[in-house]
Amino acid sequence: MAGTYEPKVLVLCCGWCADAAADLAGVARLPMQPNFTLVKMECTSRVEPEFILEALRLGADGVLIAGCHPGDCHYVGGNYRALRRFALLRTMLQQFGVDPRRLRLEWILATEGPKFQQKINSFVETVRGLGPSPFRAE
């Protein structure tokens, strides 16, 4: 039905930082778009490109990866590995004809609940503006 599109966003969060920021935003009752599903990961370095491609194939309109700031990773260099994979994945998505704005990487510390709220709301609006994913079955 025209006019009823609501984006589906997958958020993959580092369990050490961004997930705690999500909790902080929720406890503070900061208003956030309800269009996201959060999955807690041990580290952003554990986000495999296949996860992103499968999420898009299964109907996600966008994927946000949220992790510790560079240099603050619990596993020392995990976020640097995530950054390299992210850059390669955006290039690959573009080659598949997918707008690279459907994938975002953000650095969010555990104490940054308001930043988590802002990044979620901003990303959902970006994805809403892009419209449904070309892979979405609905």
Secondary structure, DSSP 8 states (H G I E B T S, - for coil): -TT-----EEEEEETTTHHHHHHHHHHTT----S-EEEEEES-GGG--HHHHHHHHHTT-SEEEEEE--TT-BTTBSHHHHHHHHHHHHHHHHHHTT--GGGEEEEE--TT-HHHHHHHHHHHHHHHHHH-S-TT---
